[in-house]
Amino acid sequence: MMDFRLQPSAEARRAELREFLGEHMSLELEEKVYRTGVSHDAEFTRALVDGGWIAPSWPVEFGGQGLDPEEMVAVGEELRLADAPLYGIGTTTMVSAVILAVGTEAQKAEIIPKALAGEIVIVLGFSEPEAGSDVAAATTRAVPDGDDWVVNGQKMFTTNAQIGDYVFLLARTNTEVAKHKGLTMFLVPLDQPGVEVQAVYTLSGERTNIVYYNDVRVSDAWRIGEVDGGWHTMTVALGNEHAASFAAAIDRLLRATEAWARDTTDDDGVPYLEDRSVREELGRTVIDLEVSRLLQRRAAWMAGSGQTLVAEGPMSKLFSSEALSARAQAVAEVVGPDALRSYFDPSAPSHGVIEHLLRFSLGTTIYAGTSEVHRNMIAQRGLGLPRNR
Amino acid sequence: MDLRPSDEQQQLADAFGALYGKESSPERVRAAEPLGFDERLWHQLLDLGALSMAVDEDHGGWGATALDLELVAEEHGRALGSAPLFESQVAGRLLARVGGEVAGDLLARALAGERLVTVSPRTVRDGVVPLVPAGAVATDVIVRHGDALVVVPTGDDRTVPENVGSQPLADVPAGHDLLDAAPVLAPDGAGELLDSALDDWLLLTAGALAGMAERAVQIGVAYASEREAFGQKIGAFQAVGHRLADGATASAGATLLAREAAWAVDEDPGRSAQLAAMAFAFAAQTARDTTDVSLHVHGGYGFMLEYDIQLYYRRARGWANVLMSPAAACRRVADKRYGPVGAR
């Protein structure tokens, strides 16, 4: 029987998490995250650990809840809807999953317990000034020296490097082979000489960093995966998530717009909820939210029922991020001048969520694979079109 | 969650798919133009139960679910069926909902194939019911007269305008005398009855437009995989491939949303009217855009009548706009979600 509802256990997890967030998530914390630009909070992280929410898809023996993909859809929706500070936890658990898959026993023993106890933060060192979407073009070098490697280079967009304990670093270890075949991954301790972190501020308010590596040493014991096998390790890292989605951000936009439309009246004293153009834009936002949800849920359902995903993940990320950008723009226009009032400015409607989402949305079509990269994947894998250039 | 149709549903969709494959080839679709009615296809659809499935058992049908109907609608859209499938189904369901002797009698005759009944989504204007869907081939049209619902014969005086989607539309005369003398299906409540008929109509059309959009993307992909320019298959150009990728993504979303809306009729009835309008708006916009992209990918050939994509381009517009624009459907979503207001 076809059923579009998430299974009851997913809704049960949602209710539990909602209760947890009611207790531990607040407008004050949301504002602190925004003002500092740091999507990580030690106290909130401890609460997640204590509540069993730090890595709910992980098996219970690691401190997770063993949730399946459908349950994780509900969990992810609630966490993102609340705009909880999760970026540091997200990168940490993602790298932990890679270590679990391809790491040594010593690496697993050292990293995984601390990561899932919220005691360490692991950040990502993939992008470079000249290697963004084409991440395999990385030129940061790692050269063997006894039992160590010596790293030199520069990484872009290493968010949370200023609070991170380790960086999961993509480095070139062989320049004599094709670009994908000369890469190696390392887990590099950040607290050491030669690591220089330079802050970069972004349009969404989030702080990220450029990180310079000057003769930074890393033991071969912290190599993750094979020498020159870094591309394989990367695909493990990137393949773990079935489908990214910004549905919850569209939901935030919808709720903020609905609240504004109910609470605000035009010059004749009529609520904007009765305005024809406002209703049309609300209708469009409701639709794009539902389609975003469906595309993500399809991918989760397929993963959960053992089906092979073809292009469903890229479709979820592409559609939801593009829809978020388009909707945020359209909503800001229909709300009018009040939508200019900034996030957490006391005068802003719905505490300025619409203004923030307008800026936030721009990054969503760029990071975690640009829309163009995802369109390539859909065209080639999903539609069988010839490889493009 | 389970997004796979049941075995029975798949068999039903396959049975209709096979019929359309045989009886609604692009050649047959062309041959049925400009009227847009293929009598042979229509009779075979009736034989397979296309109308009786839409009507519940108490009223002489076999009571398929809305989801069953939606899956068939996808096949209808994929093949551009030249037959008044939705019009008949919507009318049949409306007659069953209205009940009573007049409606029951008309429904029985429709199920027996003696009458072909349609519904007008528009009210009478200057003595004419304008652009009645299937009005050119129907024997009767259900129309609003004041607060009453009446049946008007399409008659010999109807005019049949040529139209962009090659649909069997008609402007049906309905002066006051004729309306006053017309058999009354329901003396009052016409607005609500027609509104629920419109929910059915939007839902079924959403399914058809989703199927149409999926097929249009396939046609564009097939052409882009074969045609070469500047030394390579044109599908290798991102300017082509990316637009088709967007179309495939939207088509997948349109199909999922149409199916969810159909599922909700039985499983989440409080939300089903909103979902039907959502599904229609998104499918209409997706069919509009994907047929445009696919036609454009064909270059000059897409502009030639000889290529099939133009058949899709025209119907994507006709089948949707005969009911309402995507923008109007978005406002209907708001009506269903927040309650109606007077248009300002």
Interface residues (C-beta under 8 A of the other chain):
Chain A: M1 M2 D3 F4 R5 L6 Q7 E70 V270 L273 E274 D275 R276 R279 E280 E281 L282 G283 R284 V286 I287 E290 V291 L294 L295 R297 R298 A300 W301 G304 S305 A311 E312 M315 L318 F319 E372 H374 R375 N376 I378 A379 Q380 G382 L383 G384 L385 P386 R387 N388 R389
Chain B: M1 D2 L3 R4 P5 S6 Q9 L67 V217 V221 A224 S225 Q232 K233 G235 A236 F237 Q238 G241 H242 L244 A245 D246 A248 T249 A250 A252 G253 A254 L256 L257 R259 E260 W263 A264 E267 D268 Q274 L275 A277 M278 A281 F282 A327 A329 C330 R331 R332 V333 A334 D335 R337 Y338 V341 G342 A343 R344
